[in-house]
Amino acid sequence: MLAATRTVPAIKTIWAGRIISAFAVLFLIFDSIIKVLNLAPAVEATTQLGYPASLVIGIGILELACLAVYIIPRTAALGAILLTGYLGGAIATQMRAGSPLFQVIFPLIVGALVWGGLFLREERLRALIPLRS
């Protein structure tokens, strides 16, 4: 009976983590696809931030690669680390460009979703970083 009470919260936690991760993954897939397809909004936004238009496809491929590593369960922690670096670069770029506060903070929100979802669905990460004593 004790084992049954422990698995129900664990299953709910894992599903909550999957849902949170799905939000981050869906946004990042959308963002990387418009870059890889070299669509006008992605090119325009990238050039406004001071990067040449020729880098848009490469940035999109890099984002897709980091995302692929995150989606694979065995490499999800490495993917989260890679996405943290990618999103940190996005924050630095937005700050350098003098963008409005929301545009600076939005990559931070996506990063929090990436790590929050991973934290909830990965028991080893919860053991490594306990939030309670």
ZILIN-V539315 format. One record per residue. N is the residue number from 0. PHI is phi in radians with two decimals (999 if undefined). PSI is psi as a letter, one per 40 degrees, with the letter a starting at -180 (* if undefined). Layout:
BEGIN
n=<N/N>
phi=<PHI/PHI>
psi=<PSI/PSI>
END
This chain:
BEGIN
n=<0/1/2/3/4/5/6/7/8/9/10/11/12/13/14/15/16/17/18/19/20/21/22/23/24/25/26/27/28/29/30/31/32/33/34/35/36/37/38/39/40/41/42/43/44/45/46/47/48/49/50/51/52/53/54/55/56/57/58/59/60/61/62/63/64/65/66/67/68/69/70/71/72/73/74/75/76/77/78/79/80/81/82/83/84/85/86/87/88/89/90/91/92/93/94/95/96/97/98/99/100/101/102/103/104/105/106/107/108/109/110/111/112/113/114/115/116/117/118/119/120/121/122/123/124/125/126/127/128/129/130/131/132>
phi=<999/-1.12/-1.11/-1.16/-1.26/-1.39/-1.36/-1.10/-1.10/-1.14/-1.14/-1.11/-1.13/-1.10/-1.18/-1.08/-1.11/-1.13/-1.16/-1.09/-1.08/-1.08/-1.05/-1.12/-1.11/-1.08/-1.10/-1.17/-1.12/-1.01/-1.09/-1.26/-1.13/-1.17/-1.32/-1.11/-1.36/1.00/-1.26/-0.94/-1.07/-1.22/-1.13/-1.09/-1.12/-1.18/-1.22/-1.14/-1.49/1.74/-1.69/-1.22/-1.07/-1.17/-1.56/-1.03/-1.12/-1.09/-1.12/-1.13/-1.14/-1.06/-1.11/-1.08/-1.13/-1.09/-1.16/-1.09/-1.13/-1.21/-1.23/-1.26/-0.95/-1.19/-2.01/-1.05/-1.14/-1.10/-1.07/-1.11/-1.14/-1.10/-1.16/-1.09/-1.12/-1.06/-1.22/-1.12/-1.13/-1.13/-1.11/-1.08/-1.12/-1.13/-1.16/-1.08/-1.40/1.24/-1.20/-1.06/-0.96/-1.07/-1.19/-1.34/-1.47/-1.00/-1.08/-1.14/-1.12/-1.10/-1.08/-1.13/-1.15/-1.03/-1.29/-1.11/-1.10/-1.13/-1.05/-1.29/-1.69/-2.07/-1.08/-1.12/-1.22/-1.11/-1.21/-1.26/-2.18/-1.29/-1.56/-2.16/-1.55>
psi=<d/d/d/d/d/d/d/d/d/d/d/d/d/d/d/d/d/d/d/d/d/d/d/d/d/d/d/d/d/d/d/d/d/d/d/d/e/f/i/d/d/d/d/d/d/d/d/d/e/e/i/i/d/e/e/d/d/d/d/d/d/d/d/d/d/d/d/d/d/d/d/h/d/d/e/d/d/d/d/d/d/d/d/d/d/d/d/d/d/d/d/d/d/d/d/d/e/f/i/i/d/d/d/d/d/d/d/d/d/d/d/d/d/d/d/d/d/d/d/d/e/h/d/d/d/d/d/d/g/h/e/i/*>
END
